[in-house]
């Protein structure tokens, strides 16, 4: 079945297309000479936090600020590429007295966007589009779009399990998959074409059990180590994770050594490009367990990446989460993410139902020809 119409996408503006927090941070550092300098990582949630970071609102509440916000690096090229793939709308919220400045700034920076496609207002849940791309977690969670996708920023790191990306390229890959999800040809694995298999699914779905069983049944796979700031993984018995501090994680991310970076229950996770390339060079297939954000990052960087969504009945998911050896808060976050994560099946290559690890592995091996 082929779509007979173009996809529609609504784009946020602040910190998605135009700099807002980084711009305000720079202005604050210039005026107040903070030592050490204020950084966007101190804005770890939206709104006033009672810290020195609150100074940014002094600059945002100004029409000159709205009129001079610079485009984010790559934003103009991103809009040009996206306009060839989907119909674009702008969905942005500013105070009524600043609407004119916001409207004019959008027209100046993004001339490809039709004037009547610029929608100003805070009720993004009322916009009828296929895709919403926003850095506001509340907008994503309340959206009626078929595919609400979050742009990762320091102030939305508590988001768990939802469709999310770290950059424009990952989002464009999402759009490509969505546009082709009715007719895409799924790849398989063979001795002549090794690749990467990513198991995706809610907490408690049995992803790790399936991965262990798959590794035990065939030597054509090698597990990919994930680096995490979750201290409970410091003594991971399966060797899937390596614990590092948040400072060490940021250094890896800032140096470009990570091929994906995501968060789950307030902890960072990521894998190294070098580790993926080393496994592929050895002639083996990469096997990893990730959320959809990490999976999409791998699809952006590597070819022949196959995503498999692990589906499990709700009672089984809840029971498994409640039996986990983790904090009450962690369990609550995992339980709350179940409904959101079920949407991820729509953008995965295959879906397998978990009744037992053995049954799921048999289904996976049949699908992938291994």
ABEGO torsion letter per residue (X at the ends): XBBABBBBBBBBABGAABBAAAAAAAAAAAAAGBOBBBBAAABABBEBAGBAAAAAAAAABBAAAAAABBBBBGAAAAAAAAAAABBBBBBBBBBAAAAAAAAAAAAAABAABBAAABBBEABAAABBBABBBBABAAAAAABABABBBBBBBAAAAABBGBBBBABAAAAAAAAAAAAAAAABBBBBBBAABBBBBBBBEBBGAGAAAAAAAAAAABAABBBBBBBBABAAAAABAAGABBBBBAAAAAAAAAAGABABBBBBGGBBBBBBAAAAAAAAAAGBBBBBBBBAAAAAAAAAABBGBBBBBBBBBAAAAAAAAAABBBBAAAAAAAAAAAAAAAAAAAABABBBBBABAAAAAAAAAAAAGX
